[in-house]
Amino acid sequence: MIIEESNAMLPFCEGVTKIQCTRNNVGESQVLSNNASNVAVDNGTVTRKPSPVRDKWGKDVEFMLSCIAYSVGFGNVWKFPYTALKNGGGAFLIPYIVVLFLVGRPIYYLEMVMGQFSSRGVVKIYDLSPAMRGIGVGQSIAMFIVMTYYTPILAITFRYLVASFSAVLPWAKCDPSWPNCVDSDFIGQIVSNSSIKPKASAELYFQNSVMHQNGSLFEGLGLPDWKLVLCLLFAWLCVATILIKGIKSTGKASYFLAIFPYVIILILLVHACTLDGAFDGIVFFLKPQWDQLLNVTVWYEAVTQCFFSLSVCFGGIIAYSSFNNFSNNVYKDAIIISWLDTFTSIVAGCIVFGVIGNLAYVTEQQDIQAVVKSGAGLTFMTYPDAIAKFDWLPQLFSALFFLMLFIVGLGSNLGVTTSIVTAIKDQCPELKNWQVVSAVAVAGFSFGTVYLTPGGLDLLDVLDYYGAKYVTLTFAVLELATLAWIYGVDRICRDIKFMLGINTSLFWRICWGVVAPLATVVILLLSFIDYKAFIVPIGYNVLGWFIYIVAVLQLPGWALYATTRTSSKTIDSWWGSLKKSFRPLPEWGPEDTPTRLRYQEEVEQHEATVPSDRNAIDFMKRRLLS
C-alpha cells in the first residue's frame, strides 16, 4: 500500500489546515512520510513505524575537521601547484581567490546550510523539489565514478609508502632491464649524445615496476599488479573500518585525518625551504605573469580548480552537514574551511616547487618547468626523483610525504563514500549501516582493480573526464538553479533565519542567485567548446558519453516519475501534478517533529502574505531580496 499524500491518511482533517491537523494529532502520530516503508497495514488499520533517528556528530568540531579532511586531498598537492604554474604562477592566485570568494565559498556555505537544515543526503534533499531528484541521483553516479578511481590512487600511494622503508629507495637505482635509464640519486647534469632523452629511474620505476604501463589503451587494459591489489584491499579496509560504525567513528577519526597531515606539511615545508635551489623553485611557482589575468582560460581553470578543490556540488558536503545538530554554526565552518583549503594548496605548492627547485639545481637544469610533470606524474615521478637526491635520510622524507598523501587521500575518500552510503540509507532506512558500507566497499574494490591494470591510468583519465568532470559541472548548474530559483534564495534565507537566527546579507543572495549560477554555466559551456576526444579506442570515448548520458537522463526520468505518481489521466490533473512536483513535499523541513511543525506554520503564514508576481522582474526581486 503506497500513501501518496500524508493527508490521505487523515480524512477527519477536512476543513482545517495541514499544520493544524497534524498538530492536533501529533500525540498520536508524527508527520507522515511518503516512504511506504514507514507505513504498515494490519486488518485494514493503518499504523506507522517510527522513523529511524539520524546519527549525529559526537561534537560540532568533528564535523568541521571531517570537512577539512574531505576537502583537502590529492587536488591540493598535485593539481593546484601544476595548474597555478601553467596559468600564470602567482597571478593565478588572484582569479582563484576571487572565484573562491564569489563562487566556491558561497556554494560551500549553501550546501552546508541545506544539508544541516533538512538532515537529508544528496538524493533525499530534493524533497524540496521532487521533480529535480534526478540531480541527486546523477551526482551520486559521479561520486561512484570518483570513488572507484580515488581509492586505487590511494593504493598506489600506500605502495610508495611501504617502499619508502627500504634500505635504498627502490626508484633511486635503475633496473638492468631498463634501457636509457639514469639513476635518480645521481647528482649533476645528464649529458647524452643520443637523440633519445634519458629517463630517470623514478619515472621508469613508476611505469615499469609499479604500474607495468602499456604504451596506450590500444594495447588493451591487461591484468592488475597483485601488489597493488593488496594495497587497494588495505585502503578499502581502512575506509570500511572507519565508516562501518557510522558517522561518530568518522568524527573520531577526523582528529587524526585532519590535524596530523599539517604536522607533516610543516616538517616538509621547513625541510624544503632549506634545500639548495628551493627558493628559485618557490619564486618560479609564485612569480606573477600579469598578462595571464586577461586570459579567459585562466579564469576557467580557476573556477574548475575551486570546484574540485573544495569538492562542492559532489554531494559530500551535503551528506556530512546532514549529520549536524540543527543549530550548529555552519557559517563559521564554511569560512574557516574554504580559506584553510586555499592556504593548504599554496603551502603544498611551495613544498612541491621547493623540492623541484632543488631538483633543477642539482641536475643543473636552467628551466625549472622542464622537470615538472602534471597530475600523477608530479607525485609519483618528479617528487620521488627529487627525494632520491636528498643527501640526508631520503627514506624519512619519502615516508613523510607519502604518509601525508595517504592520510589526506583517505580523508577525502571517506567523504566520497559517505555521500554514497548516505544516499542509499536515506532511500532504504531499514538497511543497517554495516550492510551498506560493506556492499559499497566490495563494489568499490571490484571496480577499482581495473585502474591498477597496465592501461588503468589511461582509463582513469577518460572516466574522470566524462563521468566526474562533465557530470559534476552539468549537475552543478542544475543544483544551483534548483536551490536558487525553484526553491528560492528568499526561502533559503528564511530557513537560515529560522535555523541560526541570523539575517543573510545581500552579498550571499547575489552570489547564490546570480554569480555562482552564471559562473557554472560559463564553465560548462567552455568545457564543451574545448572538448577533445581522447586518443584511445573509440569504445572508451563511447563509454564515457554513455555514463554522462545515463547520469543526465536521471533528471527527466525522476521528474516524470514525480509527476505521474499522483496525476490522473486528465490534462488538468497532469498539469497540476507537474507544478506540484516542483514544490516541497509535505514532510519537507527540519528532522525534529515539533521544530518542523513550527517551521511549516511559519511557511504557511509567510505564503499567505506574499502578493502574486506581476512579471519576471517582481519574481526576481522576491527571490533575491525578500
JOUR-V952373 format. One record per residue. N is the residue number from 1. D_FIRST is the distance of its C-alpha to the first C-alpha in whole Angstrom. Layout:
n & d_first
N & D_FIRST
N & D_FIRST
This chain:
n & d_first
1 & 0
2 & 4
3 & 7
4 & 10
5 & 12
6 & 13
7 & 15
8 & 12
9 & 12
10 & 16
11 & 17
12 & 20
13 & 21
14 & 22
15 & 26
16 & 26
17 & 25
18 & 22
19 & 24
20 & 26
21 & 23
22 & 21
23 & 25
24 & 25
25 & 22
26 & 23
27 & 24
28 & 21
29 & 18
30 & 19
31 & 18
32 & 14
33 & 13
34 & 11
35 & 11
36 & 7
37 & 10
38 & 11
39 & 8
40 & 8
41 & 8
42 & 11
43 & 13
44 & 11
45 & 12
46 & 10
47 & 12
48 & 12
49 & 14
50 & 17
51 & 18
52 & 20
53 & 24
54 & 25
55 & 29
56 & 32
57 & 35
58 & 38
59 & 40
60 & 40
61 & 43
62 & 41
63 & 39
64 & 42
65 & 43
66 & 40
67 & 40
68 & 44
69 & 43
70 & 41
71 & 43
72 & 46
73 & 46
74 & 48
75 & 48
76 & 50
77 & 53
78 & 53
79 & 51
80 & 53
81 & 56
82 & 57
83 & 55
84 & 57
85 & 60
86 & 59
87 & 59
88 & 62
89 & 62
90 & 62
91 & 62
92 & 58
93 & 57
94 & 58
95 & 55
96 & 53
97 & 53
98 & 53
99 & 50
100 & 48
101 & 49
102 & 48
103 & 45
104 & 44
105 & 44
106 & 42
107 & 39
108 & 40
109 & 39
110 & 37
111 & 34
112 & 35
113 & 34
114 & 31
115 & 30
116 & 31
117 & 30
118 & 26
119 & 26
120 & 24
121 & 26
122 & 27
123 & 23
124 & 21
125 & 24
126 & 23
127 & 21
128 & 24
129 & 24
130 & 20
131 & 22
132 & 25
133 & 23
134 & 24
135 & 27
136 & 26
137 & 25
138 & 28
139 & 30
140 & 28
141 & 30
142 & 33
143 & 33
144 & 32
145 & 35
146 & 37
147 & 36
148 & 37
149 & 41
150 & 41
151 & 41
152 & 44
153 & 46
154 & 46
155 & 47
156 & 50
157 & 51
158 & 51
159 & 53
160 & 55
161 & 55
162 & 56
163 & 59
164 & 60
165 & 61
166 & 64
167 & 67
168 & 68
169 & 65
170 & 64
171 & 64
172 & 67
173 & 69
174 & 69
175 & 68
176 & 71
177 & 69
178 & 68
179 & 70
180 & 72
181 & 70
182 & 72
183 & 71
184 & 69
185 & 71
186 & 74
187 & 75
188 & 77
189 & 77
190 & 76
191 & 79
192 & 78
193 & 81
194 & 78
195 & 76
196 & 73
197 & 72
198 & 71
199 & 68
200 & 67
201 & 66
202 & 63
203 & 62
204 & 63
205 & 61
206 & 58
207 & 58
208 & 60
209 & 59
210 & 55
211 & 54
212 & 56
213 & 55
214 & 56
215 & 58
216 & 54
217 & 51
218 & 53
219 & 54
220 & 51
221 & 48
222 & 50
223 & 49
224 & 48
225 & 51
226 & 50
227 & 51
228 & 49
229 & 46
230 & 47
231 & 47
232 & 44
233 & 43
234 & 44
235 & 43
236 & 39
237 & 40
238 & 41
239 & 38
240 & 36
241 & 38
242 & 38
243 & 34
244 & 33
245 & 33
246 & 31
247 & 33
248 & 35
249 & 37
250 & 37
251 & 39
252 & 41
253 & 42
254 & 43
255 & 46
256 & 47
257 & 46
258 & 47
259 & 50
260 & 52
261 & 52
262 & 54
263 & 57
264 & 57
265 & 57
266 & 60
267 & 62
268 & 61
269 & 62
270 & 66
271 & 67
272 & 66
273 & 68
274 & 71
275 & 71
276 & 74
277 & 73
278 & 69
279 & 70
280 & 71
281 & 68
282 & 66
283 & 68
284 & 67
285 & 63
286 & 64
287 & 67
288 & 65
289 & 66
290 & 66
291 & 66
292 & 62
293 & 61
294 & 61
295 & 59
296 & 56
297 & 55
298 & 56
299 & 53
300 & 51
301 & 51
302 & 51
303 & 48
304 & 46
305 & 48
306 & 46
307 & 43
308 & 43
309 & 45
310 & 43
311 & 40
312 & 38
313 & 35
314 & 34
315 & 32
316 & 33
317 & 35
318 & 31
319 & 30
320 & 33
321 & 33
322 & 29
323 & 30
324 & 33
325 & 34
326 & 33
327 & 36
328 & 38
329 & 41
330 & 40
331 & 42
332 & 45
333 & 43
334 & 43
335 & 46
336 & 48
337 & 46
338 & 46
339 & 50
340 & 50
341 & 49
342 & 51
343 & 54
344 & 53
345 & 53
346 & 57
347 & 58
348 & 56
349 & 58
350 & 61
351 & 61
352 & 60
353 & 63
354 & 65
355 & 65
356 & 65
357 & 68
358 & 70
359 & 69
360 & 71
361 & 74
362 & 74
363 & 74
364 & 76
365 & 74
366 & 75
367 & 71
368 & 69
369 & 66
370 & 67
371 & 66
372 & 62
373 & 60
374 & 56
375 & 53
376 & 53
377 & 56
378 & 57
379 & 56
380 & 56
381 & 60
382 & 62
383 & 61
384 & 62
385 & 65
386 & 66
387 & 65
388 & 67
389 & 70
390 & 70
391 & 73
392 & 72
393 & 69
394 & 67
395 & 64
396 & 63
397 & 63
398 & 61
399 & 59
400 & 58
401 & 57
402 & 54
403 & 53
404 & 53
405 & 51
406 & 49
407 & 48
408 & 47
409 & 45
410 & 43
411 & 42
412 & 41
413 & 39
414 & 37
415 & 36
416 & 35
417 & 33
418 & 31
419 & 30
420 & 28
421 & 27
422 & 26
423 & 24
424 & 22
425 & 21
426 & 20
427 & 17
428 & 17
429 & 18
430 & 17
431 & 20
432 & 24
433 & 26
434 & 29
435 & 26
436 & 26
437 & 29
438 & 31
439 & 29
440 & 30
441 & 33
442 & 33
443 & 32
444 & 35
445 & 38
446 & 37
447 & 37
448 & 40
449 & 42
450 & 43
451 & 44
452 & 47
453 & 48
454 & 52
455 & 50
456 & 47
457 & 48
458 & 49
459 & 45
460 & 44
461 & 46
462 & 44
463 & 41
464 & 42
465 & 43
466 & 40
467 & 37
468 & 38
469 & 41
470 & 39
471 & 36
472 & 36
473 & 39
474 & 36
475 & 33
476 & 36
477 & 37
478 & 33
479 & 32
480 & 35
481 & 34
482 & 31
483 & 32
484 & 35
485 & 35
486 & 31
487 & 30
488 & 34
489 & 37
490 & 37
491 & 34
492 & 34
493 & 37
494 & 36
495 & 33
496 & 36
497 & 38
498 & 35
499 & 35
500 & 39
501 & 41
502 & 43
503 & 43
504 & 43
505 & 46
506 & 47
507 & 47
508 & 44
509 & 43
510 & 45
511 & 44
512 & 40
513 & 40
514 & 43
515 & 45
516 & 43
517 & 41
518 & 44
519 & 45
520 & 42
521 & 42
522 & 46
523 & 46
524 & 43
525 & 45
526 & 48
527 & 46
528 & 46
529 & 49
530 & 51
531 & 48
532 & 50
533 & 49
534 & 50
535 & 53
536 & 50
537 & 49
538 & 47
539 & 44
540 & 44
541 & 44
542 & 42
543 & 39
544 & 40
545 & 39
546 & 36
547 & 34
548 & 35
549 & 33
550 & 30
551 & 30
552 & 31
553 & 28
554 & 26
555 & 26
556 & 26
557 & 23
558 & 21
559 & 22
560 & 21
561 & 17
562 & 17
563 & 19
564 & 17
565 & 13
566 & 14
567 & 17
568 & 18
569 & 21
570 & 23
571 & 26
572 & 26
573 & 22
574 & 22
575 & 25
576 & 23
577 & 20
578 & 23
579 & 25
580 & 22
581 & 21
582 & 24
583 & 24
584 & 23
585 & 19
586 & 19
587 & 19
588 & 22
589 & 25
590 & 26
591 & 24
592 & 26
593 & 24
594 & 27
595 & 29
596 & 26
597 & 26
598 & 30
599 & 29
600 & 27
601 & 29
602 & 32
603 & 30
604 & 30
605 & 33
606 & 35
607 & 33
608 & 34
609 & 38
610 & 37
611 & 39
612 & 38
613 & 40
614 & 42
615 & 43
616 & 42
617 & 45
618 & 43
619 & 40
620 & 41
621 & 43
622 & 40
623 & 38
624 & 41
625 & 43
626 & 41
